């Protein structure tokens, strides 16, 4: 299953939303790293049953600045991809 998050930055927070199969997932973080951690956790919780059944979840996270006036430390574009596969019990 593919879940794509669109990311925005505002007021010092990174926010992500995915309109995934079933319904929407929303999360945020103070840094990009915290946001990615929260995306992984939110997606894992949202798809607990699917992961338990062995389904692979591919997460793609995309951010592209819509303005040129953003702070210089904020990247204008990034993309992050990760696959989540449920761990086998007892391993």
VMD Tcl script that builds the backbone (N, CA, C; Angstrom):
set m [mol new atoms 273]
animate dup $m
set s [atomselect $m all]
$s set {name element resname resid chain x y z} {
  {N N UNK 1 A 0.846 -1.174 0.000}
  {CA C UNK 1 A 0.000 0.000 0.000}
  {C C UNK 1 A 0.893 1.239 0.000}
  {N N UNK 2 A 0.515 2.233 -0.745}
  {CA C UNK 2 A 1.249 3.490 -0.821}
  {C C UNK 2 A 0.482 4.576 -0.076}
  {N N UNK 3 A 1.182 5.277 0.834}
  {CA C UNK 3 A 0.607 6.399 1.568}
  {C C UNK 3 A 1.504 7.609 1.302}
  {N N UNK 4 A 0.945 8.667 0.728}
  {CA C UNK 4 A 1.723 9.857 0.387}
  {C C UNK 4 A 1.322 11.019 1.285}
  {N N UNK 5 A 2.313 11.579 1.973}
  {CA C UNK 5 A 2.097 12.734 2.842}
  {C C UNK 5 A 2.553 14.001 2.137}
  {N N UNK 6 A 1.737 15.031 2.201}
  {CA C UNK 6 A 2.112 16.364 1.744}
  {C C UNK 6 A 2.456 17.170 2.992}
  {N N UNK 7 A 3.567 17.877 2.948}
  {CA C UNK 7 A 4.098 18.581 4.115}
  {C C UNK 7 A 4.043 20.088 3.887}
  {N N UNK 8 A 3.700 20.810 4.954}
  {CA C UNK 8 A 3.767 22.271 4.930}
  {C C UNK 8 A 4.552 22.730 6.155}
  {N N UNK 9 A 5.092 23.936 6.084}
  {CA C UNK 9 A 5.816 24.527 7.203}
  {C C UNK 9 A 5.187 25.868 7.521}
  {N N UNK 10 A 4.908 26.098 8.808}
  {CA C UNK 10 A 4.340 27.376 9.209}
  {C C UNK 10 A 4.381 27.558 10.705}
  {N N UNK 11 A 4.653 28.762 11.139}
  {CA C UNK 11 A 4.690 29.116 12.561}
  {C C UNK 11 A 5.630 28.221 13.358}
  {N N UNK 12 A 6.742 27.810 12.737}
  {CA C UNK 12 A 7.735 27.007 13.446}
  {C C UNK 12 A 7.426 25.526 13.530}
  {N N UNK 13 A 6.386 25.071 12.865}
  {CA C UNK 13 A 5.991 23.658 12.900}
  {C C UNK 13 A 5.939 23.080 11.491}
  {N N UNK 14 A 6.342 21.815 11.373}
  {CA C UNK 14 A 6.160 21.031 10.155}
  {C C UNK 14 A 4.881 20.226 10.334}
  {N N UNK 15 A 3.982 20.265 9.366}
  {CA C UNK 15 A 2.722 19.520 9.429}
  {C C UNK 15 A 2.602 18.642 8.192}
  {N N UNK 16 A 2.057 17.447 8.383}
  {CA C UNK 16 A 1.900 16.509 7.270}
  {C C UNK 16 A 0.494 15.940 7.272}
  {N N UNK 17 A -0.036 15.744 6.070}
  {CA C UNK 17 A -1.348 15.116 5.938}
  {C C UNK 17 A -1.322 14.145 4.771}
  {N N UNK 18 A -2.020 13.038 4.971}
  {CA C UNK 18 A -2.154 12.026 3.919}
  {C C UNK 18 A -3.616 11.652 3.821}
  {N N UNK 19 A -4.129 11.674 2.627}
  {CA C UNK 19 A -5.486 11.195 2.388}
  {C C UNK 19 A -5.322 9.769 1.897}
  {N N UNK 20 A -5.212 8.881 2.883}
  {CA C UNK 20 A -4.866 7.486 2.649}
  {C C UNK 20 A -6.116 6.647 2.445}
  {N N UNK 21 A -5.938 5.446 1.886}
  {CA C UNK 21 A -7.083 4.537 1.771}
  {C C UNK 21 A -7.720 4.324 3.149}
  {N N UNK 22 A -8.989 4.543 3.256}
  {CA C UNK 22 A -9.681 4.384 4.533}
  {C C UNK 22 A -10.058 5.711 5.152}
  {N N UNK 23 A -9.128 6.636 5.264}
  {CA C UNK 23 A -9.369 7.998 5.747}
  {C C UNK 23 A -8.066 8.778 5.807}
  {N N UNK 24 A -8.055 9.898 6.497}
  {CA C UNK 24 A -6.897 10.791 6.490}
  {C C UNK 24 A -6.030 10.602 7.733}
  {N N UNK 25 A -4.741 10.916 7.578}
  {CA C UNK 25 A -3.783 10.874 8.682}
  {C C UNK 25 A -3.145 12.259 8.756}
  {N N UNK 26 A -3.084 12.830 9.968}
  {CA C UNK 26 A -2.463 14.132 10.188}
  {C C UNK 26 A -1.473 14.023 11.331}
  {N N UNK 27 A -0.324 14.719 11.222}
  {CA C UNK 27 A 0.644 14.779 12.310}
  {C C UNK 27 A 1.520 16.004 12.118}
  {N N UNK 28 A 2.354 16.306 13.126}
  {CA C UNK 28 A 3.240 17.460 13.032}
  {C C UNK 28 A 4.491 17.233 13.861}
  {N N UNK 29 A 5.482 18.109 13.694}
  {CA C UNK 29 A 6.714 18.038 14.469}
  {C C UNK 29 A 7.428 19.373 14.433}
  {N N UNK 30 A 8.258 19.617 15.438}
  {CA C UNK 30 A 9.023 20.859 15.519}
  {C C UNK 30 A 10.194 20.867 14.540}
  {N N UNK 31 A 10.696 19.676 14.173}
  {CA C UNK 31 A 11.793 19.550 13.213}
  {C C UNK 31 A 11.386 18.535 12.148}
  {N N UNK 32 A 12.159 18.469 11.068}
  {CA C UNK 32 A 11.870 17.480 10.034}
  {C C UNK 32 A 12.024 16.074 10.604}
  {N N UNK 33 A 13.064 15.859 11.411}
  {CA C UNK 33 A 13.278 14.545 12.019}
  {C C UNK 33 A 12.118 14.120 12.903}
  {N N UNK 34 A 11.634 15.045 13.732}
  {CA C UNK 34 A 10.487 14.749 14.598}
  {C C UNK 34 A 9.243 14.474 13.765}
  {N N UNK 35 A 9.061 15.230 12.691}
  {CA C UNK 35 A 7.915 15.004 11.809}
  {C C UNK 35 A 7.968 13.604 11.196}
  {N N UNK 36 A 9.134 13.199 10.690}
  {CA C UNK 36 A 9.272 11.871 10.083}
  {C C UNK 36 A 8.971 10.789 11.118}
  {N N UNK 37 A 9.515 10.931 12.341}
  {CA C UNK 37 A 9.216 9.965 13.405}
  {C C UNK 37 A 7.714 9.887 13.658}
  {N N UNK 38 A 7.045 11.042 13.706}
  {CA C UNK 38 A 5.606 11.074 13.966}
  {C C UNK 38 A 4.800 10.500 12.801}
  {N N UNK 39 A 5.279 10.710 11.570}
  {CA C UNK 39 A 4.622 10.114 10.403}
  {C C UNK 39 A 4.697 8.593 10.484}
  {N N UNK 40 A 5.874 8.066 10.817}
  {CA C UNK 40 A 6.036 6.610 10.937}
  {C C UNK 40 A 5.121 6.042 12.017}
  {N N UNK 41 A 5.087 6.708 13.176}
  {CA C UNK 41 A 4.242 6.237 14.273}
  {C C UNK 41 A 2.756 6.311 13.908}
  {N N UNK 42 A 2.319 7.436 13.356}
  {CA C UNK 42 A 0.901 7.601 13.009}
  {C C UNK 42 A 0.464 6.592 11.957}
  {N N UNK 43 A 1.314 6.357 10.964}
  {CA C UNK 43 A 0.971 5.407 9.905}
  {C C UNK 43 A 0.931 3.987 10.445}
  {N N UNK 44 A 1.901 3.636 11.288}
  {CA C UNK 44 A 1.918 2.299 11.892}
  {C C UNK 44 A 0.674 2.055 12.733}
  {N N UNK 45 A 0.266 3.060 13.504}
  {CA C UNK 45 A -0.941 2.921 14.324}
  {C C UNK 45 A -2.195 2.848 13.457}
  {N N UNK 46 A -2.234 3.643 12.416}
  {CA C UNK 46 A -3.400 3.678 11.525}
  {C C UNK 46 A -3.604 2.343 10.805}
  {N N UNK 47 A -2.502 1.700 10.430}
  {CA C UNK 47 A -2.569 0.457 9.659}
  {C C UNK 47 A -2.087 -0.756 10.459}
  {N N UNK 48 A -2.395 -0.806 11.738}
  {CA C UNK 48 A -1.977 -1.913 12.598}
  {C C UNK 48 A -2.441 -3.259 12.055}
  {N N UNK 49 A -3.698 -3.353 11.656}
  {CA C UNK 49 A -4.234 -4.631 11.160}
  {C C UNK 49 A -3.551 -5.058 9.870}
  {N N UNK 50 A -3.357 -4.122 8.956}
  {CA C UNK 50 A -2.719 -4.447 7.678}
  {C C UNK 50 A -1.279 -4.910 7.892}
  {N N UNK 51 A -0.559 -4.218 8.775}
  {CA C UNK 51 A 0.817 -4.623 9.073}
  {C C UNK 51 A 0.844 -5.978 9.760}
  {N N UNK 52 A -0.126 -6.219 10.641}
  {CA C UNK 52 A -0.230 -7.517 11.308}
  {C C UNK 52 A -0.483 -8.648 10.336}
  {N N UNK 53 A -1.127 -8.334 9.217}
  {CA C UNK 53 A -1.401 -9.340 8.186}
  {C C UNK 53 A -0.232 -9.481 7.211}
  {N N UNK 54 A 0.849 -8.711 7.449}
  {CA C UNK 54 A 2.038 -8.832 6.612}
  {C C UNK 54 A 2.098 -7.889 5.426}
  {N N UNK 55 A 1.153 -6.956 5.341}
  {CA C UNK 55 A 1.164 -6.021 4.212}
  {C C UNK 55 A 2.290 -5.003 4.371}
  {N N UNK 56 A 2.942 -4.672 3.270}
  {CA C UNK 56 A 3.985 -3.648 3.265}
  {C C UNK 56 A 3.335 -2.294 3.025}
  {N N UNK 57 A 3.717 -1.307 3.840}
  {CA C UNK 57 A 3.226 0.052 3.688}
  {C C UNK 57 A 4.406 0.906 3.215}
  {N N UNK 58 A 4.262 1.554 2.080}
  {CA C UNK 58 A 5.289 2.467 1.580}
  {C C UNK 58 A 4.816 3.886 1.836}
  {N N UNK 59 A 5.658 4.661 2.530}
  {CA C UNK 59 A 5.327 6.046 2.851}
  {C C UNK 59 A 6.228 6.954 2.024}
  {N N UNK 60 A 5.615 7.887 1.325}
  {CA C UNK 60 A 6.360 8.925 0.622}
  {C C UNK 60 A 5.944 10.259 1.222}
  {N N UNK 61 A 6.938 11.044 1.619}
  {CA C UNK 61 A 6.699 12.342 2.228}
  {C C UNK 61 A 7.308 13.406 1.330}
  {N N UNK 62 A 6.511 14.392 0.926}
  {CA C UNK 62 A 6.984 15.430 0.003}
  {C C UNK 62 A 6.724 16.826 0.564}
  {N N UNK 63 A 7.724 17.657 0.395}
  {CA C UNK 63 A 7.579 19.069 0.765}
  {C C UNK 63 A 8.187 19.911 -0.343}
  {N N UNK 64 A 7.478 20.920 -0.756}
  {CA C UNK 64 A 8.018 21.899 -1.692}
  {C C UNK 64 A 7.521 23.262 -1.259}
  {N N UNK 65 A 8.453 24.170 -1.023}
  {CA C UNK 65 A 8.102 25.514 -0.591}
  {C C UNK 65 A 7.232 26.191 -1.641}
  {N N UNK 66 A 6.163 26.814 -1.184}
  {CA C UNK 66 A 5.274 27.525 -2.098}
  {C C UNK 66 A 5.644 29.002 -2.206}
  {N N UNK 67 A 6.540 29.461 -1.309}
  {CA C UNK 67 A 6.969 30.857 -1.354}
  {C C UNK 67 A 8.490 30.920 -1.365}
  {N N UNK 68 A 9.013 32.020 -1.826}
  {CA C UNK 68 A 10.461 32.221 -1.844}
  {C C UNK 68 A 10.911 33.038 -0.642}
  {N N UNK 69 A 10.003 33.392 0.233}
  {CA C UNK 69 A 10.318 34.248 1.371}
  {C C UNK 69 A 10.571 33.454 2.643}
  {N N UNK 70 A 10.686 32.138 2.549}
  {CA C UNK 70 A 10.896 31.316 3.736}
  {C C UNK 70 A 12.289 31.558 4.311}
  {N N UNK 71 A 12.455 31.218 5.590}
  {CA C UNK 71 A 13.748 31.356 6.240}
  {C C UNK 71 A 14.800 30.546 5.488}
  {N N UNK 72 A 16.035 31.032 5.496}
  {CA C UNK 72 A 17.090 30.378 4.727}
  {C C UNK 72 A 17.420 28.980 5.245}
  {N N UNK 73 A 17.150 28.658 6.522}
  {CA C UNK 73 A 17.434 27.327 7.058}
  {C C UNK 73 A 16.397 26.292 6.621}
  {N N UNK 74 A 15.291 26.728 6.090}
  {CA C UNK 74 A 14.221 25.822 5.686}
  {C C UNK 74 A 14.492 25.366 4.256}
  {N N UNK 75 A 14.555 24.043 4.031}
  {CA C UNK 75 A 14.787 23.578 2.664}
  {C C UNK 75 A 13.612 23.948 1.763}
  {N N UNK 76 A 13.894 24.164 0.493}
  {CA C UNK 76 A 12.816 24.493 -0.440}
  {C C UNK 76 A 12.139 23.234 -0.973}
  {N N UNK 77 A 12.807 22.073 -0.827}
  {CA C UNK 77 A 12.236 20.817 -1.313}
  {C C UNK 77 A 12.886 19.655 -0.581}
  {N N UNK 78 A 12.101 18.658 -0.195}
  {CA C UNK 78 A 12.654 17.383 0.227}
  {C C UNK 78 A 11.642 16.290 -0.042}
  {N N UNK 79 A 12.141 15.073 -0.170}
  {CA C UNK 79 A 11.294 13.898 -0.346}
  {C C UNK 79 A 11.913 12.780 0.461}
  {N N UNK 80 A 11.077 12.019 1.156}
  {CA C UNK 80 A 11.527 10.945 2.024}
  {C C UNK 80 A 10.658 9.735 1.744}
  {N N UNK 81 A 11.283 8.569 1.607}
  {CA C UNK 81 A 10.522 7.347 1.343}
  {C C UNK 81 A 10.974 6.271 2.315}
  {N N UNK 82 A 10.017 5.522 2.857}
  {CA C UNK 82 A 10.323 4.411 3.756}
  {C C UNK 82 A 9.272 3.327 3.559}
  {N N UNK 83 A 9.695 2.079 3.717}
  {CA C UNK 83 A 8.775 0.944 3.684}
  {C C UNK 83 A 8.649 0.400 5.096}
  {N N UNK 84 A 7.430 0.146 5.541}
  {CA C UNK 84 A 7.172 -0.461 6.842}
  {C C UNK 84 A 6.657 -1.870 6.590}
  {N N UNK 85 A 7.291 -2.826 7.231}
  {CA C UNK 85 A 6.850 -4.215 7.144}
  {C C UNK 85 A 6.763 -4.732 8.573}
  {N N UNK 86 A 5.682 -5.385 8.907}
  {CA C UNK 86 A 5.489 -5.877 10.270}
  {C C UNK 86 A 6.567 -6.880 10.631}
  {N N UNK 87 A 7.037 -6.789 11.864}
  {CA C UNK 87 A 8.015 -7.753 12.360}
  {C C UNK 87 A 7.306 -9.062 12.671}
  {N N UNK 88 A 7.987 -10.156 12.436}
  {CA C UNK 88 A 7.426 -11.463 12.742}
  {C C UNK 88 A 7.579 -11.718 14.234}
  {N N UNK 89 A 6.506 -12.095 14.933}
  {CA C UNK 89 A 6.605 -12.361 16.370}
  {C C UNK 89 A 7.657 -13.428 16.649}
  {N N UNK 90 A 8.429 -13.203 17.705}
  {CA C UNK 90 A 9.424 -14.182 18.123}
  {C C UNK 90 A 10.768 -14.024 17.452}
  {N N UNK 91 A 10.932 -13.037 16.619}
  {CA C UNK 91 A 12.229 -12.831 15.945}
  {C C UNK 91 A 13.063 -11.826 16.688}
}
mol reanalyze $m
mol bondsrecalc $m
mol representation Tube
mol addrep $m
